[in-house]
Amino acid sequence: MTEKIQGQCTIAKVQTMADGGKRVYLDFPEDSALLMAQLMECQRLGVYLDVTFEAHEAESDGQPTESRKIHI
């Protein structure tokens, strides 16, 4: 699986695991069915992902404005 998976989400929760690992819960908008299907397929196949988060500040109408990339 080499195609790019792209969409928008918010971070709902960050949790420290008992073994010191971290778990991040993400919330996706209702119209992200294709994105969710792609992520579920990655989970099913046991695919590891390289992740880049690009942060956006929301305007008063909820639309993103300026962004900055956070590489993990």
C-alpha positions as CSV (number, residue, x, y, z in Angstrom):
1,M,0.0,0.0,0.0
2,T,1.8,3.1,-1.2
3,E,-0.9,5.7,-2.0
4,K,-1.2,8.8,0.1
5,I,-4.0,8.9,2.7
6,Q,-5.1,12.5,3.4
7,G,-7.8,14.1,5.5
8,Q,-8.6,16.4,8.3
9,C,-9.1,15.6,12.0
10,T,-8.9,16.9,15.5
11,I,-7.0,15.3,18.4
12,A,-9.6,14.0,20.9
13,K,-7.2,12.5,23.5
14,V,-3.6,11.6,24.1
15,Q,-3.0,8.8,26.5
16,T,0.2,7.3,28.1
17,M,0.1,3.5,28.1
18,A,1.2,1.2,30.9
19,D,4.4,0.3,29.0
20,G,5.3,4.0,28.4
21,G,3.9,4.0,24.8
22,K,1.5,6.7,23.7
23,R,-2.0,6.4,22.1
24,V,-3.7,9.2,20.2
25,Y,-7.4,9.3,19.5
26,L,-8.5,11.3,16.5
27,D,-11.9,12.6,15.6
28,F,-12.8,12.8,11.9
29,P,-15.7,14.7,10.3
30,E,-18.8,12.8,9.2
31,D,-17.9,13.0,5.5
32,S,-14.6,11.1,5.9
33,A,-16.0,7.6,5.0
34,L,-13.3,7.0,2.3
35,L,-10.5,8.1,4.6
36,M,-11.8,5.8,7.4
37,A,-12.0,2.9,5.0
38,Q,-8.4,3.4,4.0
39,L,-7.3,3.6,7.6
40,M,-9.2,0.5,8.5
41,E,-7.6,-1.3,5.6
42,C,-4.2,-0.3,7.0
43,Q,-5.1,-1.7,10.4
44,R,-6.3,-4.9,8.8
45,L,-3.1,-5.3,6.9
46,G,-0.9,-4.3,9.8
47,V,0.6,-1.4,7.8
48,Y,2.9,1.0,9.6
49,L,2.4,4.6,8.6
50,D,4.8,7.6,8.3
51,V,2.7,10.5,9.7
52,T,2.9,14.2,9.1
53,F,0.4,16.5,10.9
54,E,-0.2,19.9,9.5
55,A,-1.8,22.1,12.1
56,H,-4.4,24.7,11.1
57,E,-6.0,27.4,13.2
58,A,-9.7,27.7,12.7
59,E,-11.3,31.0,11.6
60,S,-14.6,32.0,13.2
61,D,-16.5,30.0,10.5
62,G,-14.6,26.9,11.4
63,Q,-12.5,26.9,8.3
64,P,-8.7,26.4,8.6
65,T,-6.3,29.3,8.2
66,E,-2.5,29.3,8.4
67,S,-0.8,26.0,8.8
68,R,2.5,24.6,10.1
69,K,3.8,21.0,9.7
70,I,4.6,18.8,12.6
71,H,6.7,15.7,11.5
72,I,6.6,12.6,13.6
